[in-house]
């Protein structure tokens, strides 16, 4: 597809993270970003809470506030520099610490190292019950940003399984939806009905949607990765679960 003659390559990075190992996750992000650049990717997308790991929090504010990362930080500057050096845009999930509050957020950095979106997950499925909701918080609205002439928005994992959230989703104002997730199921379910349900749910949200899950063997959850692209309401590209790779889609 083209907008004013512009063709965009999106890379869905279904790759491994390790809970509470930011150095490993950051280096893996850079390594796969460099691989994506060699495949002429314009925007590479990683999963939800990728930077610290989905199980990085212990649900005690005095500990978790130190685990959270500020958007304006040296760690994020490393990613911004990577974008500039490689001339590629990155989208990455992280646990954000902002004014002594914590969010499951998603940052998109453009090819010049500039932040163009910082989305805070709206649904509350990223946290356990009975936590302090004044500290562990959700966002309230979708972020719409432009990249290479396209209007794009983001939803994180459970956002697109809540009817009240879907009802206020700005479907008619956007062309592309990024859907980074952390989805865990056991070996018996892997790659069967549950994964297909995400494909079918995508078609209710937007005609062009890009889904990516990470790979992780955590204490409580195992994620097997996987990625797909829905374009014009049809499944156009698919990356099997259990395979660490980048699915590249020419859009």
C-alpha positions as CSV (number, residue, x, y, z in Angstrom):
1,X,0.0,0.0,0.0
2,X,1.2,3.5,-0.6
3,X,0.5,7.0,0.8
4,X,1.9,9.7,-1.5
5,X,4.2,7.1,-2.9
6,X,5.6,6.1,0.5
7,X,6.1,2.4,1.2
8,X,6.7,1.4,4.8
9,X,8.3,-1.8,6.1
10,X,7.2,-2.8,9.6
11,X,9.1,-5.4,11.6
12,X,7.4,-7.3,14.3
13,X,10.1,-8.5,16.7
14,X,9.0,-11.7,18.4
15,X,12.1,-12.0,20.6
16,X,13.1,-13.1,24.1
17,X,13.2,-11.0,27.2
18,X,14.3,-12.0,30.7
19,X,12.4,-10.6,33.7
20,X,14.4,-8.1,35.8
21,X,17.4,-8.1,33.4
22,X,17.3,-4.8,31.7
23,X,20.8,-5.2,30.3
24,X,19.9,-8.4,28.5
25,X,16.6,-6.9,27.2
26,X,18.1,-3.7,26.1
27,X,21.0,-5.4,24.3
28,X,18.6,-7.8,22.7
29,X,16.4,-4.9,21.5
30,X,19.4,-3.2,20.0
31,X,20.7,-6.5,18.4
32,X,17.3,-7.2,16.7
33,X,16.9,-3.6,15.7
34,X,20.2,-3.8,13.9
35,X,19.0,-7.0,12.2
36,X,15.8,-5.3,11.3
37,X,17.7,-2.4,9.7
38,X,19.6,-4.9,7.5
39,X,16.2,-6.0,6.2
40,X,15.2,-2.4,5.4
41,X,12.7,-2.1,8.2
42,X,11.5,1.4,8.9
43,X,9.7,0.7,12.2
44,X,10.5,-2.3,14.5
45,X,8.0,-3.2,17.2
46,X,8.7,-5.1,20.4
47,X,6.3,-6.6,22.9
48,X,4.5,-5.2,26.0
49,X,6.7,-4.5,29.1
50,X,9.7,-5.7,27.1
51,X,12.3,-3.6,28.7
52,X,12.0,-4.8,32.3
53,X,9.9,-8.0,31.6
54,X,6.2,-8.5,32.3
55,X,6.9,-10.2,35.7
56,X,9.4,-7.6,36.9
57,X,7.2,-6.0,39.5
58,X,6.7,-7.4,43.1
59,X,3.7,-5.1,43.8
60,X,5.3,-3.3,46.6
61,X,5.6,0.4,45.8
62,X,8.9,0.9,47.7
63,X,10.5,-1.7,45.4
64,X,8.6,-1.2,42.2
65,X,9.1,2.5,41.9
66,X,12.8,1.8,41.5
67,X,12.1,-0.8,38.8
68,X,10.1,1.7,36.8
69,X,11.9,3.6,34.1
70,X,11.4,7.3,33.4
71,X,10.8,8.2,29.8
72,X,13.5,10.8,30.1
73,X,16.4,8.6,31.3
74,X,19.8,7.4,30.2
75,X,18.3,4.0,29.3
76,X,15.8,5.5,26.9
77,X,18.6,7.7,25.5
78,X,20.5,4.5,24.5
79,X,17.5,3.5,22.4
80,X,17.1,7.0,21.0
81,X,20.8,6.9,19.9
82,X,20.2,3.5,18.4
83,X,17.4,5.0,16.3
84,X,19.6,7.8,15.0
85,X,22.6,5.6,14.3
86,X,20.6,2.9,12.5
87,X,18.1,5.3,10.9
88,X,15.2,3.2,12.1
89,X,12.2,3.8,14.4
90,X,11.6,1.6,17.5
91,X,8.4,0.8,19.5
92,X,9.0,-0.8,22.9
93,X,6.9,-1.6,26.0
94,X,8.2,-0.7,29.4
95,X,7.0,-0.1,33.0
96,X,7.1,3.6,33.2
97,X,7.7,5.6,36.4
98,X,6.2,9.0,36.2
99,X,5.8,11.3,39.2
100,X,5.9,8.3,41.6
101,X,3.3,6.5,39.6
102,X,3.7,3.3,37.5
103,X,2.2,2.5,34.2
104,X,2.4,-0.2,31.5
105,X,3.5,2.1,28.7
106,X,4.7,1.9,25.1
107,X,7.2,4.3,23.6
108,X,7.7,5.0,19.9
109,X,10.9,6.7,18.8
110,X,11.4,7.9,15.3
111,X,14.4,7.6,13.0
112,X,15.8,10.8,14.3
113,X,15.7,9.8,18.0
114,X,12.6,11.8,18.8
115,X,9.7,10.5,20.8
116,X,6.5,10.4,18.7
117,X,4.2,8.5,21.1
118,X,4.2,7.4,24.7
119,X,1.0,5.4,25.2
120,X,-0.2,4.2,28.7
121,X,-2.2,1.0,28.7
122,X,-5.9,1.7,29.4
123,X,-7.0,-1.7,30.6
124,X,-6.0,-2.9,34.1
125,X,-5.0,-6.5,33.3
126,X,-1.3,-5.8,33.6
127,X,-1.5,-5.7,37.4
128,X,-2.7,-7.9,40.2
129,X,-5.8,-7.2,42.3
130,X,-5.7,-5.2,45.5
131,X,-2.8,-3.0,44.7
132,X,-2.7,0.8,45.3
133,X,-4.5,2.2,42.3
134,X,-3.1,5.6,43.1
135,X,0.4,4.3,42.3
136,X,-0.3,1.5,39.8
137,X,-2.3,3.4,37.2
138,X,-3.7,3.2,33.7
139,X,-4.0,5.8,30.9
140,X,-7.3,7.2,29.7
141,X,-7.0,7.7,26.0
142,X,-5.4,6.3,22.8
143,X,-2.4,8.1,21.2
144,X,-2.5,8.9,17.5
145,X,0.7,9.8,15.8
146,X,2.0,10.1,12.3
147,X,4.9,8.1,10.8
148,X,5.9,8.2,7.2
149,X,2.6,9.7,6.2
150,X,0.4,7.2,8.1
151,X,-1.8,7.8,11.1
152,X,-1.0,5.1,13.7
153,X,-2.2,4.2,17.1
154,X,-1.3,1.6,19.8
155,X,-3.3,-0.8,22.0
156,X,-1.6,-3.0,24.6
157,X,-2.8,-6.6,25.1
158,X,-6.1,-6.5,27.0
159,X,-7.1,-3.1,25.7
160,X,-8.8,-4.7,22.8
161,X,-10.7,-7.2,24.8
162,X,-12.7,-4.7,26.8
163,X,-15.9,-3.6,25.1
164,X,-16.0,-0.2,26.8
165,X,-12.5,0.6,25.5
166,X,-13.2,-0.7,22.0
167,X,-16.3,1.5,21.9
168,X,-14.2,4.7,22.3
169,X,-11.4,3.5,20.0
170,X,-10.9,6.1,17.2
171,X,-11.2,3.5,14.4
172,X,-12.2,6.0,11.7
173,X,-9.3,8.3,12.4
174,X,-6.4,5.9,11.9
175,X,-4.9,3.7,9.2
176,X,-2.7,1.3,11.3
177,X,-3.0,-0.2,14.7
178,X,0.0,-1.6,16.6
179,X,-0.9,-4.4,19.1
180,X,2.0,-5.4,21.2
181,X,1.1,-8.0,23.9
182,X,2.3,-10.3,26.5
183,X,0.3,-13.5,26.1
184,X,1.0,-16.7,28.0
185,X,-0.5,-20.1,27.7
186,X,0.6,-23.6,28.2
187,X,2.0,-26.1,25.7
188,X,-1.4,-27.7,25.2
189,X,-2.9,-24.4,24.1
190,X,0.0,-23.0,22.2
191,X,-0.8,-22.2,18.5
192,X,-4.3,-23.5,18.6
193,X,-7.7,-21.9,19.3
194,X,-6.6,-19.1,21.7
195,X,-4.0,-17.7,19.3
196,X,-6.6,-17.7,16.5
197,X,-9.0,-15.8,18.7
198,X,-6.5,-12.9,18.7
199,X,-6.5,-12.9,14.9
200,X,-10.3,-12.8,14.8
201,X,-10.5,-10.1,17.5
202,X,-8.1,-8.0,15.4
203,X,-10.7,-7.8,12.6
204,X,-13.1,-6.1,15.0
205,X,-10.7,-3.3,15.8
206,X,-9.2,-2.1,12.5
207,X,-8.7,-3.3,9.0
208,X,-4.9,-3.0,9.3
209,X,-3.4,-4.3,12.6
210,X,0.0,-5.6,13.6
211,X,0.3,-8.0,16.5
212,X,3.5,-9.1,18.3
213,X,4.1,-11.2,21.4
214,X,7.4,-11.7,23.2
215,X,9.2,-14.9,24.2
216,X,9.8,-15.5,27.9
217,X,10.1,-18.3,30.5
218,X,9.1,-16.6,33.7
219,X,8.3,-17.8,37.2
220,X,4.5,-17.8,36.6
221,X,4.1,-17.3,32.9
222,X,5.6,-18.7,29.7
223,X,5.2,-16.7,26.5
224,X,5.9,-18.3,23.2
225,X,5.9,-15.2,21.0
226,X,4.3,-15.1,17.6
227,X,3.3,-12.2,15.3
228,X,0.8,-11.5,12.5
229,X,-0.4,-8.8,10.2
230,X,-4.0,-8.1,9.2
231,X,-4.2,-5.9,6.1
232,X,-7.6,-5.0,4.7
233,X,-9.2,-7.4,7.1
234,X,-7.2,-10.4,5.8
235,X,-4.3,-12.3,7.4
236,X,-1.4,-11.4,5.2
237,X,1.6,-12.5,7.2
238,X,2.2,-14.9,10.2
239,X,5.1,-15.8,12.4
240,X,4.8,-19.1,14.3
241,X,5.1,-19.1,18.0
242,X,8.3,-20.5,19.6
243,X,10.5,-18.9,16.9
244,X,12.7,-15.9,17.8
245,X,12.6,-13.8,14.6
246,X,11.3,-10.6,13.0
247,X,8.3,-10.7,10.8
248,X,8.8,-8.0,8.1
249,X,5.7,-6.6,6.3
250,X,5.8,-4.4,3.3
251,X,2.9,-1.9,3.8
